């Protein structure tokens, strides 16, 4: 049974999944990605941290971080089980709309081909680099405008 839990990044399961994500990113890209997400900056008023559990076991996570009043950024997406990234992304997009964000940004390393293809498959379009990703030739940035009428 799938269970979506919105919590904070200091939750025990969240920390376990973030550590696994960091190890995975380190092995794929040579960088853990830890410098791009500061847990201490998390605000329950504007941000979200999701954990996906299957049969009681935490197997995936993802976060939203406020950029502006209408734009958020997806961070720390991770799934141990094939196909569960779809669930995590869909739930993060729903939560973004609950926060009245209609524009979603994200960045991933170009070398992380699985992530690049995943976001393209979910209608994310390459966009101009933003924030710390400007002038970073190792990253690719994506955006998606959420449709208020549909699921995303």
C-alpha distance (Angstrom), angle and dihedral (degrees) to the residues before:
residue distance angle dihedral
X1 . . .
X2 3.82 . .
X3 3.78 118.9 .
X4 3.81 124.9 -174.4
X5 3.78 114.1 -156.0
X6 3.78 124.7 -174.4
X7 3.78 109.4 -154.6
X8 3.79 139.2 136.0
X9 3.81 128.1 -75.5
X10 3.81 91.3 -111.1
X11 3.82 91.3 63.3
X12 3.83 111.2 119.5
X13 3.82 93.9 -118.4
X14 3.80 90.5 44.8
X15 3.80 91.1 53.7
X16 3.81 91.5 48.9
X17 3.82 91.7 51.0
X18 3.81 93.7 43.6
X19 3.81 89.1 53.0
X20 3.82 91.4 49.9
X21 3.81 90.1 47.9
X22 3.79 91.0 50.0
X23 3.82 91.3 51.5
X24 3.81 91.0 47.9
X25 3.81 93.0 48.8
X26 3.79 90.8 46.8
X27 3.82 90.2 55.0
X28 3.84 93.4 47.0
X29 3.79 102.4 37.5
X30 3.79 107.5 14.0
X31 3.83 89.6 -115.8
X32 3.80 127.2 87.8
X33 3.80 93.7 -148.3
X34 3.80 90.6 -131.2
X35 3.80 92.9 126.9
X36 3.82 90.5 61.7
X37 3.80 97.2 60.1
X38 3.77 123.7 47.0
X39 3.80 110.4 -166.7
X40 3.81 91.8 -162.9
X41 3.84 89.1 62.9
X42 3.83 91.9 59.0
X43 3.82 115.1 123.3
X44 3.81 121.2 -168.6
X45 3.82 87.9 -152.6
X46 3.82 94.3 63.4
X47 3.82 109.2 9.3
X48 3.79 137.0 60.3
X49 3.78 136.5 -155.0
X50 3.79 117.6 -164.1
X51 3.78 130.3 -164.0
X52 3.79 121.6 -167.4
X53 3.78 115.2 -151.7
X54 3.77 125.7 -170.6
X55 3.79 116.0 -164.6
X56 3.79 89.2 -15.4
X57 3.81 96.4 -51.5
X58 3.79 120.6 115.0
X59 3.81 105.6 -127.0
X60 3.80 105.1 159.1
X61 3.77 147.6 16.7
X62 3.76 145.7 -175.5
X63 3.78 139.2 177.3
X64 3.77 140.7 -147.8
X65 3.78 121.2 -148.5
X66 3.79 124.8 -169.8
X67 3.79 115.9 -116.3
X68 3.83 99.7 166.8
X69 3.81 135.5 -16.5
X70 3.82 89.8 -80.1
X71 3.81 103.3 24.9
X72 3.78 131.2 69.6
X73 3.77 135.0 175.4
X74 3.79 127.4 -131.1
X75 3.79 112.7 -133.0
X76 3.82 139.1 173.4
X77 3.82 97.7 18.3
X78 3.78 110.1 176.9
X79 3.78 138.2 155.8
X80 3.78 130.7 177.9
X81 3.78 92.2 -163.8
X82 3.80 125.8 64.2
X83 3.78 112.3 -112.1
X84 3.79 96.2 19.5
X85 3.78 92.4 98.1
X86 3.81 85.9 72.5
X87 3.81 90.4 59.8
X88 3.79 93.6 45.9
X89 3.80 93.5 48.6
X90 3.82 93.0 46.9
X91 3.81 91.6 50.5
X92 3.81 92.4 47.0
X93 3.80 90.3 51.5
X94 3.81 90.3 50.0
X95 3.81 90.1 50.2
X96 3.81 90.2 48.2
X97 3.79 89.2 57.5
X98 3.81 90.6 48.7
X99 3.82 86.5 57.6
X100 3.84 88.2 48.6
X101 3.79 93.1 -113.0
X102 3.79 110.4 147.9
X103 3.79 97.8 173.5
X104 3.80 123.6 61.5
X105 3.79 124.9 -166.8
X106 3.78 130.2 -173.6
X107 3.76 140.6 164.7
X108 3.76 132.5 -150.8
X109 3.76 134.9 172.0
X110 3.80 114.7 -89.0
X111 3.80 89.1 -132.3
X112 3.84 89.9 59.8
X113 3.80 92.3 84.6
X114 3.80 94.8 169.5
X115 3.81 91.1 58.0
X116 3.80 93.2 44.0
X117 3.81 91.2 53.0
X118 3.82 92.0 43.4
X119 3.81 93.0 57.2
X120 3.81 93.1 43.6
X121 3.81 89.0 51.8
X122 3.82 88.4 54.8
X123 3.82 93.5 53.9
X124 3.78 98.4 -98.4
X125 3.79 111.6 149.3
X126 3.78 126.6 -149.8
X127 3.79 110.3 -104.6
X128 3.76 141.1 -180.0
X129 3.78 112.3 -68.5
X130 3.79 114.1 -97.9
X131 3.79 136.7 -162.8
X132 3.78 115.4 -15.4
X133 3.81 90.5 -3.0
X134 3.82 93.9 69.5
X135 3.80 109.9 114.4
X136 3.82 90.3 9.1
X137 3.79 107.3 130.0
X138 3.83 92.5 -174.2
X139 3.82 94.8 65.0
X140 3.76 135.4 65.3
X141 3.80 120.7 -155.4
X142 3.79 126.1 -146.5
X143 3.78 135.7 -170.0
X144 3.76 138.3 -169.3
X145 3.77 131.2 -172.6
X146 3.80 111.0 -141.1
X147 3.78 118.2 -134.0
X148 3.80 110.0 -133.0
X149 3.82 90.9 -149.6
X150 3.79 99.4 52.3
X151 3.77 136.9 47.3
X152 3.81 88.5 -90.7
